[in-house]
Amino acid sequence: MEKGLRTQPDLLGDAPEKLVVALQGLEELLAVDKFLLRKITDHFVKELEKGLSAEGGDIPMNVTWVMGYPTGKEQGKFLILDMGGTNLRVSQAELFGSDRDMESIQEKYSIPQSIKHGTADDLWDFVADCVQKFLQSRLGEDERSRILPLAFTFSYPVVQSSIKLGVLQRWTKDFCVSGVEGHDIVFQLEAAFERKQIPVRVVALINDTVGTLFAAAYGDREAKIGSIASTGCNAAYMEEIGAIPKIQGCGLPSDALVAINTEYGAFDNSRRILPRTRFDDEIDRTSAHPGQQLYEKMVAGAYLGEMLRLVMLELHEAKLLFVRQDVSCLRQPNALDASIFPTLEGDTTACMEGIRKCLWEKMGVDPAPHELKTCRYLAELVGTRAARLYSCGIAAICKKRDIERCHVGVDGSIFGHYENYRKRAAQALRDIFAWPDDIEDPIVFGFYKDGSGVGAALIAALALERSDGSLLSRTE
């Protein structure tokens, strides 16, 4: 929190003293001061380096074999398939060979829970069907009669030996599809295309963070990092081949740059540094993948609402919040999601009707005035901690690469819809690097809506341009 109950004793107005005391305890529990931020960041740098080593570590640091930055002169028309944690997006993008000059059309399809917990064939047949629907509804017969190049943006950790091959290491978020981990996902996807006689050829497999990095770098030479702040949390950056011990002997120049998909949501799976709480432990225990992605579970959108729900429920059970109200909805896991935060924090009016309406619609409760203020305050507490911890990963990449000034391209619903998250993340960078108050931020976040799709088109263009594979695969 920028300011808390100890510095603003009247923040909650006429709230009962026992509630104020409980909130002060939560404030201390969830606080992440600048000294802890710096300590976490320094440990983060070491873990990034360990991930690049031959031995490896908690953070995978996956080499993508996407080489160099975009030139801004890329051209071509490409299908883009973007598979995230909630939706599947199918689009077509056309690049015209000049910076940021692009046209695109897209459709979005919600991924059913049954698919997320089904079999490999179920998943890839669903994906292929969505691509088929897009082709039939948005492309002319002439285009559909040709084999179409497709860039596949995949938001899960894969080990790649070329830009067109990727073996899934493990599912994250709430995916538990059988028969995919340990297999080449491009092979499985193309098999589904073949089964359904869909004229599509995968030319590039891309992580969404790498796509966002390329979208940001398309016309912006200051862009050095791409990040996702949405259902999950991740980042990508360019690393020198010579600084990656685990691929020494790959046959590429030591000063050549390759995109690294950090998959740093797995940071501190060893539980050494992050300030975990009883709420974090409960979220992990009840998650689809206990013990994994522990950093992601403290900062990403998929878990923010659940953290807030657990905090509210604890206060209710202590008879301090929603007293004599029916909170049966609040007892349901994942009853709240991250979309509630901008509403709770954004209503600063005296009557707080926006907050009242939101809580009634989401939870069926009609809070007293001091409870409305309490809910807004709890959202600030939970959201602030997440945003400040999020910045540790970005700061660690900057420190590791000796980046003192850059732009960070970010895509995802959290950065897109939760303005206070963005502001707090920026302030956390100031706290970590101790920049003087009289200078502008040297490291600046920029939001790139659907940036991973733009980047995917750019990388597909590069893949076709270098179709001999000389810079897009291992040469050993």
Protein Blocks (a to p, Z undefined) as FASTA:
>chain_A
ZZdfklmmmlnopacfklmmmmmmmmmmmpccfklmmmmmmmmmmmmmmmmpmnopfbno
paehigcjdehlagcddddddddfkbccddddddehiahiacdddddddddfklmmmcfk
lmmmmmmmmmmmmmmmmpcfklmmpccddddddfbdcddfbfkbccdfbdchjbdcehkg
opafklmmmmmmmmnopacddfbdcdfklmmmmmmmnopakbmbdcdddfbccddddddf
klmmklgonlpafkbccdddfklmmgoklopmbccdfklmmmmmmmmbghiaklmmmmpm
klmmmmmmmmmmmmmmnopgophiafklmmpghkbcfklmmmmmmmmcfklmmmmmmmmm
mnopacdfklmmmmmmmmmmmmmmmmmmmmmmmmmmmmmnopabdcdddedjklmmmmml
mmmmmmmmmmmnopafkbccfbdcdddehklmmmmmmmmmmmmmmmnommmccfZZ
